[in-house]
Amino acid sequence: FELPNSIGIINLSLLYCTSLSSITIPDTVKTIKAFNLRGCKSLKDIRLPKSLETVMLYLKECTSLSSLIIPESVKEITSLVFKGGTSLKEIVFTNTLKVGYLDLSNSSITSLPDNLKVGGGLYLSHTPIKVLPNNLCADCLDLSHTLITSLPDNLKVKYSIDLSNTPITSLPDNLKVGWDLDLSNTPITSLPDNLKVGWDLDLSNTPITSLPDNLEVGWKAIGLK
């Protein structure tokens, strides 16, 4: 499927086009205001133009798409949604590493680039990812039901972190979480020095039996044995 060259801005939905296998967007397009391709289960290839500057893509349940290349020309990524993209293993950011919202939950993604900044939520729930990139910044981080065992020392999360149902065994010293930290159903046995949690700390179904003296919790610790 090839869009006409007369298009400059895309605001389009092609929902559940199950026979759609490829899309070529012409070089006349500079802005993808919104492009919703949810449920296009045969889609394997999306060719974004080298002229593209702004992009918002909804690729939920595009189960045949294995990779996506973001052109170097892109200056702003407002939203990328790949939830349920079970074949997705790679997103190539050739330049821009700042994303407004990134949902990769239930995909096959295994890695992300260093220095990635997500202005809103970064959702990695139910993915095989094991290691987070260096200098990752996000407003909210959902790592529930992943294989993550530790977090990088330079991780910055403004609001909440969900680590429930992971094999997490340690947290970095001096970790600060503005809202909630969910560690429920994990094997973690102790908390680090100088941990600060703005709202709730959920320790349900963990082996933790005591809290460090310098722990700061804004509201309450849940599930402490």
N, C-alpha and C positions, 0 to 999 in steps of 0.2 A: 504494500500500500504506500503510495507516494503522494504527499500533499502538494497542491499547486504552487507555483513560484510566486503567485500574486499575494500570498499570505505574509504578513509581517508580524502579527501577534496571534498566538494560539490560545483559545479558551474553548476547549472541546472535550466531549465525553464520547468514548466508544466502548460502552460497557458490554461485557460478555460476548464479544465478537470471537467466538471460539475457533474460527478458521483463519483468523488474522495471524500471520507468521512473521511479518517484518514491517517496519515503518521507516520511511525516509523523510526527514524534515528538511525542506529546502534552505539554502543559505540566505534567503531573504528574511528568515525569521530571526529576530533578535530577542523576543520575549515569549516565553511559554508561561502565560499567566496561570493557566491550569490545564492539565492534560490528564484526564482520568481514563485509564485503560483497565479498570478492575475486571478480573475474570477472563481476560484474554489468554486462555490457557495454552494456546499454541504459539504465542509470541516469543520469538527467540532472538530477535535483533531490533534494536532501536538505534538509528543513526541520527545523532544530534548534530546540527550545523556548526561549522567553525565560527560563524558570526554570532552565536547565541551568547546573551549577556545575563539574562534572568531566567530561572527555570523552577517550575513546580510540577512534579510528576506524582501521580497516584498509580502505582503498579501492583496493587493488592491482588493476591491470588493469581499472578502471572507465573504459573508454575513451570514454564519452560525456559524462562529468561535466566541465563547463567551469569551474565556480566553486563555492566554499563560503564561507558566511558564518558566522563564529564569533560567537555572541551576546555582548552586553556583560556578561551575568550570569556568564559562565564565569570561574572563578578558577584552574582548573588544567587544563592540557592535557598529559596524560601521554604520548600518542603519536598522531601523525598519519602514516599511510603512504599515499602516492599513487603508488607506483612503477608505471610503465607506464600512468599516466593520460594518454594522449597528447593529450587535449583540454583538460586542466586548464591554465588560464591565470592564475587568480587565487584567492587565499585572502584573505578580508577578516577581519582581526583588529580587532574593534570596541573591544576593551579589552585582553585578556590578550596580552602579547607574549612570554611565557615558555612554552616547549614542552620537554617531556622528551626527545622524539625526533621528528625530522622527515625523512621520506624522500620526496623529490620527483623522484627519478631517473627518467629516460625519460618525463618529462611535458613539457608545453608552457609551463611557468611562465617568465615573463620578468622578474619583479621580486618583491622581498620588502620588507616595511615596515622603516623605520628603527627602531633600538633593539630588534631582535629578539634574544632570548636563547634558546639551545637547550642544555639541560642535558646532552644526550647527543650523538648524531651528527646532522649536517645533511648530507644527501646530495642533491647537485644534478647528478650525473653524467648526461651525455647530455641536457642541457636547453639551450634557446637563450639562457639568461641571460647577459648581458654585463657587468652591473654589480652589485656587492654593496651592500647598504644600509649607511648610517652606523651606527656603534656596534654592529655585529654581534658577538655572543659565542656561541661554540660549543665543545663539548669536542673534537669531531672535525669536519673539513670536507672533503667530497669534491667537488671541482670538475673532476674528470677529464672529458675530452671535452666541455668547454663552450667558450664564446667569450670567456672572461675574459682580459683583457690586463693588468690590474693589480689590486691589492688596496687597500682603504681604509687610510689611516694609522692609524685607531683600531680596526682589527680585533683581536679577542682570541680566540685559539684555544688551548685548554689542552693538547691532546695532538698530533694529527697533521693535516697538510694535504696533500691529494693534488691537484696541479696538472698531472699527467701528460697529455700529448696535448692541451694547450691552446695558444693563441697568446700566453701570458703573456710580457711583455717586461721587467717590472720588479717589484721587491718593495719594500715600505716600509722605511725605515731603522729599525733597532732592533727588527725583528721577532723574536719569541721563540716557538719551537715546542717543546713539552715532549717530544714523541716524534719522529716521522718527518716529513720534508719531501720530497715527491716532485716533482721538476721534470723527470723524464725525458720525452724526445720533445717538448721545447719549444724556441722560438727564443731564450730568454733568454741574454744574452751576458755578464752580470756579476751579482755578488751585492752586496747593500747593506752599508753599514757596520754593525758591531755585531750582525750576524745570529747568533742562538743557536739551535741545534738539539740537542735532548736525546739523540737516538739517531742514526738514519741520515739522511744527505743524499744523495738519488739525483739525479745529474746525467747519467745515461746518455743518449746521443744528443742532447746540447746542444752549442752552440758554445763553452761555457766551457772555458778552458784554464788559468786560474789562480784562486787563492782569495785573498780579502782577508786581511791580516795579523791582523785582530781577529776573524776568524770563530771561533766556538766550536761544535764538533761532538762530542757525547758518545761516539759509537761510531766511525763511519767515513763518509767521502765516497765514494760509489760512482760509477763511470763517468767520472771525470775524465780528460780526454785528456792 
